[in-house]
Amino acid sequence: MRKLLLGLLSVVILGACNQTETVEAESIEIKNIEDIEIFETNQTNDSITEVEIKGNLKTYLDSSGDLHRARYLYEEILDSDRKLDKKEKEAYQEINSLLQKNDENFSTYISTNTLPEGYQNESEHISNYISTLNQYFIEFDDTIDELTDGEISINNLKGIGSTPDIVNGGEQAKIEKFLEEKGIKTNVFE
């Protein structure tokens, strides 16, 4: 087991060291996080119309996609030879916080309201997929950050190489098919 973990760690380190692109501080555009609208509502115990759920799914998924694109800028820095400065680290942490809040808000919304026929199970599936993916990325980045700071233990490495079962191409394809059938256009998988 220990050899497997050390082998996986070696692959991660070599992959990071093999980066052909380096990110210069001047080339990083700090995304204006305040411009990203996350999903928020106080609506509970209501019967949601199909128009409402379509719009709310789009808002939830688009904001998740926008936040992932904003995270990418900071991930590029983390993958390079330099650390985030204080302002960048605060922005990165804010993005992660907004991702989690977006997931929590949407999960609460779909669990406390009655959705139209054909939307309850699919909305729960989408919420579970996106929130699991987001949490995995956040935990992965935290583990890599601990590794570079020399604060990592074998227990931290156990989950680094395996993505959650729900996060796979087949599940994403099911979600994309549902969204297409319902006419919901989103940028989340771009």
Secondary structure, DSSP 8 states (H G I E B T S, - for coil): -HHHHHHHHHHHHHHHHT-S----GGG-----GGG---------S-B--HHHHHHHHHHHHHHHHHHHHHHHHHHHHHHTTS---HHHHHHHHHHHHHHHHHHHHHHHHHHHSB--TTTHHHHHHHHHHHHHHHHHHHHHHHHHHHHHHT---HHHHTTTT---TT-SHHHHHHHHHHHHHHT---STT-
